[in-house]
Each structure stands twice: as structure tokens, then as C-alpha cells.
Amino acid sequence: MEHTPRGGMGVNEWLAQFQRSTELSLPRSLASEEDQGSLREMVVDRREDGVWMTVTFSMASHPGVVFEWNRKVVPDLSADWDPEFASMLFRTHLIEWYHTQAKRRPPAADGVVRG
């Protein structure tokens, strides 16, 4: 994939900084929510159309349910934002998805709410 992230750094460098920032801050963001969330897994997936990150998490207010959310981060976030700010946007959009959509949906047969 031909893409130069904002600031001129390489894709791998941008992604490493984004991932590091997200890994440090997302667990705190989820835990501080009223529904008391915890991060289960973050997976980076390099696809033909870009780099996606999938996050699975649970919330104490929904026992037995796993929430799964994914977003294309390269080039969608990397084109316009530095890694730290992109990480903040990623966390904000994930929390917004949870509150506005996910917690209102019933889980699939496997206990997962996907978005």
C-alpha cells in the first residue's frame, strides 16, 4: 500500500506509535466508563485496502457479552492525524459506538455484539 502518513513518517512507524498510544490509553478509557469496561484484545490486520484494528472488550454492566469493533486506521486516520491524536479519535469513536449503538443491541448467538 502506497501511503505516507501525516508528518512524513513511514506507515510502520506511524502504526507503531498509534498502537502503543492506544494500548496504553484504551484500557483506562474503558475502565473509567460508567459501565466499567475492560479490554480483551487488540488485533492489527493488514489488508489490501489498508490497516485495520479490531478491539474486543467487555463491560461489567453486560455480563457474558463481548463487544467487537473495528476501524481502518491506515490510511483513514493516518492521512490527517498524528498517531497520538488518531489514537484519541479511535478511543472516542469506540466509546461513542458502544453508548449509541452496541449496548442497545442483543448479542449474536456466540455472545458477541459486532460493529
C-alpha positions in Angstrom: 0.0 0.0 0.0 1.4 3.3 -1.0 0.7 5.9 1.6 2.7 8.4 3.6 1.1 9.3 6.9 0.8 12.9 8.1 4.1 14.2 9.2 6.1 12.2 6.7 6.8 9.2 8.8 6.6 5.7 7.4 3.4 3.6 7.8 5.1 1.2 10.2 6.4 4.0 12.4 3.0 5.7 12.4 1.2 2.4 13.2 3.7 1.5 16.0 3.1 4.9 17.7 -0.6 4.7 17.2 -0.8 1.1 18.6 1.5 2.0 21.6 -0.7 5.0 22.4 -3.9 3.0 22.1 -2.6 0.1 24.1 -1.7 2.4 27.0 -4.8 4.6 27.0 -7.7 2.4 25.8 -7.9 0.2 29.0 -8.1 3.3 31.2 -10.7 4.8 28.9 -12.9 1.7 29.1 -12.4 1.2 32.9 -13.4 4.8 33.6 -16.8 4.4 31.8 -19.9 4.1 34.0 -20.3 0.6 32.6 -16.8 -0.4 33.8 -15.2 -1.9 30.7 -12.1 -4.0 30.2 -10.1 -4.5 27.1 -9.9 -8.1 26.0 -7.8 -7.9 22.8 -6.5 -5.5 20.1 -5.6 -7.0 16.7 -3.9 -5.3 13.8 -4.9 -6.7 10.4 -3.0 -5.6 7.3 -5.4 -5.9 4.3 -5.3 -4.9 0.7 -7.2 -1.7 1.3 -5.3 -0.6 4.4 -4.6 -1.5 8.0 -7.5 -2.2 10.3 -7.6 -2.5 14.1 -10.1 -4.7 15.8 -10.8 -4.3 19.5 -12.8 -6.7 21.7 -13.9 -5.6 25.1 -16.4 -6.4 27.8 -18.5 -4.2 30.1 -19.4 -5.1 33.7 -22.9 -3.9 33.0 -23.4 -6.6 30.3 -22.0 -9.8 31.8 -21.3 -12.6 29.4 -21.3 -10.2 26.4 -18.3 -9.3 24.3 -18.2 -6.2 22.1 -16.1 -6.2 18.9 -15.4 -3.0 17.0 -13.1 -2.4 14.1 -11.9 0.6 12.1 -9.5 1.2 9.3 -6.7 3.2 10.7 -4.3 3.4 7.7 -5.0 5.5 5.7 -8.3 6.7 7.2 -6.8 8.1 10.4 -3.1 8.3 9.4 -3.7 10.6 6.4 -4.9 13.5 8.6 -3.8 12.9 12.2 -0.6 12.3 14.1 -0.6 9.0 15.9 -1.5 10.4 19.4 -4.5 12.4 18.2 -5.6 9.5 15.9 -5.5 7.2 19.0 -7.7 9.6 20.9 -10.2 9.7 18.0 -10.2 5.9 17.8 -11.0 5.6 21.5 -13.6 8.3 21.3 -15.4 6.7 18.4 -15.2 3.3 20.0 -16.8 4.6 23.2 -19.4 6.5 21.2 -20.3 3.3 19.2 -20.7 1.5 22.5 -23.1 4.0 24.0 -25.1 4.9 20.9 -25.4 1.5 19.3 -23.8 -1.5 20.8 -25.2 -1.7 24.3 -28.7 -1.5 22.8 -28.2 -4.5 20.5 -28.7 -8.1 21.5 -25.6 -10.2 21.1 -25.3 -12.8 18.3 -25.6 -16.5 19.2 -21.9 -16.5 20.1 -22.4 -13.7 22.7 -20.7 -11.0 20.6 -22.0 -7.6 19.5 -20.2 -6.6 16.4 -19.9 -3.2 14.8 
